[in-house]
Amino acid sequence: MPLHIIRQDITKLKCEAIVNAANNTLLGGGGVDGAIHKAAGGKLLEECKTLGGCDTGDAKITKGYNLLCKYVIHTVGPIWRGGQFNEKALLESCYRKSLTLAKLHGCESVAFPLISSGVYGYPKDRALSVAVDTISEFLFDNEMTVYIVVFDKEAYEISEELFDDVTEYIDDNYLDERFGWQTKTEHYNPSCFDTEGEGRYYKIDCQELAEMFGEVPNKLIDMLSKMDDNFAVTLLKLIDIKGITEVECYKKANVSKQTWYKIMNEKNYKPSKNTVIAFAIALELSLEETKHLLSTVGFTLSKSNKFDIIIEYFLLNKEYNIFTINETLFKFDQVCLGM
Ligand code: AR6
């Protein structure tokens, strides 16, 4: 998927460009800036000295030196002064300018820390939502894999109300097969995902079958022709019904063009449960519609799986923001959609 939110040290990340939360001098500092300069080695500072600083909201690019990435993009976020001083627009500009620079240099993957959310004091939850919105907007028109690297879980704070609601829903609905109906959330049942490409599905063509096996009893042919559409066909029909374009659909689902291509063109390609749910969210399907879409690939939503119950909660509440859903999944230690 094009946008991933991960928890890691950005200096250890292997991708084409990493973004540095720098200051106007571009001559290094603390936080992620200090960590990047330390890992890159002294030559990074030498190159930075030639750049003549950088305005707040702007970005400049250098080589990556000893880092695992080819480039470092240095951007200067705003200092948080309560939100009335153009902070949001400046922060959006940091992401846009950095992504534009990455594109200009042919980068296919870029990783961002949460700019301004450390020393510069931008509230982490707001900084994350600016990052997600601005990057998603860019990805709508561009093909790139972008990582938002959150160093601590604090950035991922969903609202207390949402957390309490989801906790209550899990408590009321979670069926642990070992313990019967279960009311404590701490019995963590890890989500189980089928990996991409595993398993097989195909639409059975009766003519093909007849050719393969010779005479096939009429009853069987009849039965097979009444079989439901496969995932790709169902998906296309749903897109049509919802009146959106295919591109809008897979972008909204945070699914890459490559995965979309495989779904549409590879007869034996089976999308993961995670991907199917991402499409259900993008298409704003109801719970029943989602179950139907899942069933076309042999999946279901189970009461003994915490991940499934959280998804069910969002579908019933018609909350289709994939990033809110991911933040919640993350908070409950579940695998996020598209990761
Ligand atoms: N990997 C990923 N994220 C990190 C890492 C890391 N290794 N280290 C810190 N973070 P900050 P700012 C997170 O303070 O707020 C410097 O002195 C951190 O938890 O690095 O934009 C500059 O020179 C936080 O969420 O950057 C400037 O003077 C986020 O990165 C000033 O700080 C950004 O925190 C810039 O402040």
Boltz pocket constraint, residues with backbone or C-beta under 6 A from the ligand:
constraints:
  - pocket:
      binder: B
      contacts: [[A, 8], [A, 9], [A, 10], [A, 11], [A, 21], [A, 22], [A, 23], [A, 28], [A, 29], [A, 30], [A, 31], [A, 32], [A, 33], [A, 34], [A, 35], [A, 77], [A, 113], [A, 114], [A, 115], [A, 116], [A, 117], [A, 118], [A, 119], [A, 120], [A, 121], [A, 122], [A, 149], [A, 150], [A, 151], [A, 152]]
      max_distance: 6.0
